[in-house]
Amino acid sequence: MDHILDCTPHQVDDLIVNERPNALYVKRDVDLSAQMIDSYKVLKSGGSTKPEGVDNEHWQFSMAVKAHCEKNTVEGKHYRIIESAGKKRVIQLDEQGNVPKVSLTSPWLIYLNYALCDIEPFSETRHACVCTPYVFNKYEGTSDVL
């Protein structure tokens, strides 16, 4: 079931109610994506020097994401590489190691897609909207009866 949610000025347009209704939904951050691309290019090639034009906070975050991938992600447990229409991509698995009904995302997934499948990385907004089930909107209030 699709809902339209106006979160002006952040413009989250539509959300999906699914098996994880309290998950956070985010969108691409155009301003920070260029810094992420520059950072991940250096890190993917084995470099360790902060690229020009990348702020220290974003560089530190990018290095932390790469380190997390190297130490804490295991193929088949946390992610799977799939191929569709001749293109490979990494998908994030749920807590039980299964493919979720609705795609999950995380900073490490974005890095792995770039490092393993050459999919251009992007930064996600720091602002998020929470999707609540449609049925919650049907009630005007609740009360406890003792």
Phi, psi and omega in degrees: 000128180265142175234146174256129183231121180265105180252045181309135009267010187272348170053055168278118190273308181218146182234155181247128174276126185216203182288351177233071188293344180258014177291152178275142178243134183227174176223173181293141176256102185300320184295321183268346182298322180298320178293322179295316180301312180298318180295312183292329176300313179296313183294320180296325181278000178093003180285166180221012180260128181300128179291151176296139178090357179257128181286159184300319181300315181290323178296314179298318179297315181298318179294323179294321179296315179299315179299319178300315180300317182292326186261333192235004180242134183233127178297136181092337177255314181254333182208166177219143174264125179240161177233132179218128181054038177079004180243135178268150173206159179261134174243145179273135178267160178282185185298335179267003180083018180257158174285121182285159178296321178247130183304137176263161177218157178195162178302321181292328178295319179297318178296313181297322177299324177286311185294322185261334188233004180058031175273125184304129180286160177213151178267142178261155181300154174274351179262143181221155174243144179258132178270128175245148185302149180304322184297330178298329180286348181280342182258136178273342180180165177230157177215153177263134177252121180266000000 
